[in-house]
Structures are given as C-alpha cells and as structure tokens.
C-alpha cells in the first residue's frame, strides 16, 4: 500500500512504469489516465499496457484497427488502481484476469484457492500488482534522482 501522494506528469508516470511515453498517451486517449496523475496511475498504466495486448483464444483482432477498452480491461485497470491504496495489498497480491472477470487475491493461499475454485482449465493471466505496488517508492525516488541529474546547474553569482 502506498501512503503518500505525489503529483506526476504523464511522462513521469510512463518512466516510473518502465514504459514508453506512447503507452501513457494511448492510456490517456482511452480514458485510463486522468490529470493530475498520482502513484496509482503508474500501476494502472502497467496493467493497461498488459491487458490491452491480450487476445483471448478464439477471438480475432486486427492489428491495425483501433481497439476500444473492453469492460474486463477497464475492470482490471481499476482493480489495480484500487490495490495501490488498499491496506490489504502486500507484495503477494495478484490480479487474476479472466475473459469475463477480474479478481484481486492477497496471499499465496488465496491464489491457490482461486485456482481451484475458479480456473478449472480456463485461460487466465496473473498480474503481480502487489509487487508493482511495492516497487512504487523506489520508482518514484528514481524519478526525483533523474530530475536532479538533468536539471541545469545554477551558475554562481559574480
């Protein structure tokens, strides 16, 4: 769980997420990112980049056609965003994404139970949102360090 709120630029969100800025602009155009951006946008962007590339078995999707966000994709992004401020989120928290639903589970035991109770041979993706949330403080700190390295050094007064 992240407790502080630091406002980030769209570029900073992409950098902290380890993605190119084009992903952030796509996410903005799809309504995933809204200004002002905070830490939850970093995890939301990572999940968006992941789920927007999923094509379920039996479905066809032309590469050149514009793809609007489907309900399950929006649900996955919002669940990930919520996980950032959820006090139950740990580094073990995972987001299961199925074609018709998404589920957050917070412990290895819950993951095993989810597998037994819900998957039963279904195609699913497990996204490590808890790990991504745990990495946020380091990613945000790296942004500050990068900004300090690239700022012009003030010249001493004569």
N, C-alpha and C positions, 0 to 999 in steps of 0.2 A: 504494500500500500504506500502511495506517495502522499506526503502530508503538506508539502509546500506547493505554491502555485507561482510559477514564473511564466510571464508572457513571452512567447516565442514568435519569431517571424515565420512565414511559410518556408523559407529557405532553411531556417534553423530546425524546424520540425523534420524536414527531409533529411538533413545532415544527422540529426540525433537518431533518426530511424535507420540510418545506414542506406538510404535510398537516394536516387537522383531526384532533382527538383521536379522533373517531369511527372513523377508519381504524385507529388504534392499538388501540382496544378490539375492533374486528372481528378484527384480526390476532391479538390475544391469545386471543379466543374460538376462533379457527381453529387455534391451536397454533403460530402463526408467531412470536410474541413470547413469550419466557420471561424472567421476572425472575431475576437482575438483567440490565439492558439495557446494552449497550456500543455502540461506534460501528458495529459490523456490523449492529445492529438498525435503524439509520437507513436503510442501503441496502436491507436486506431488506424493510423496510416500504414503501419506494418501489416496489420490484419487485412486492411483494404487491398494492399498490393498482393497479398497471398490469395485471398478469396476471389479477387477479380480475375484471376488466371485459371480458376478451377472450371473444368468442363466435365460434367458427370457422365459416366458411361451411358451410351445410348443417345446422348444429346449431341447435336452438331452446332457449331458456332463458327461462322465465317470470320477469319482473322481481320478482314478489312472493315467489317460492319461495326458501327458504334454500338457499344453494349451498355444498356442502362443497368443500374444496380437492381438485382432481384431482391425480394423480401428476405431470403435467407442470408444474403450477403450483408444487407443493412443490419439485420439482427446480429450477425457475427461482429460487425464493427462496433455496434452499440454495446454489446456484451463485453467486448474488450475494453472499451472506454470506461464502462462502469467498474471493471475489475481494478482499474488504477486507484480508485478511491475506496474500494471495498475493504473493510478491516479484516475480512476473512481471506483475502488474497495473500498467498505465500509464493515462494519460488516454485512450488509444486503445482500451482494452479494451472489447469489446462482448459482450453476451449475446444470442445468437440464440435465439429461442423459436419452436419449431415445435409442431404439434399433438401430436407423439409424442416429442419430444426437446428438449433444450436444449444449447447449445454456447457455451463461452467462447472468444473469439478475441482475441489481444492486439496485433495490428498491422494496419495497412491491407492489407498483403499477404495476411495470413491471412484477413481479411474477404473479399477478392476471391476467394481460393482456395475459401473456404467457399461463397460464392455459386455459383461454377462447379461445385463438386463435389457440393453437397447441395440447393440450392434448386430449380433446374430447373423453374421455374414454380410451385413450391409457395408457399402463403401462409406468411409468416414475419414476425416482429417483431424489430427490432434495438433493444435497450435499451442506452443508453450508461452501463453500470455503472462503467467506468473514470473517466469524467468525474464521476460521482456520488461515487466514492471520493476523487477529487482535491479535490472541494469539501467533504469532511468537516471538515478542520481549521478552515476558515472558518465552517462552520455550527456547530461545537461552540464556537468562540470567541464567536460571536454569542449563544449561549445564556448564556455567562458574563456578557457585557455586559448582556444583558436582565435577568439576575438582579440585577446590581448596581444597575441603574436602578430596579427595582421594590422593592428592599429598603428597609425603613424606615430613615431616617437616625437614628442614635442621638442622644439629647438630651445636651447637655453636663451634667456633674455640677455641682450648685450649691455 
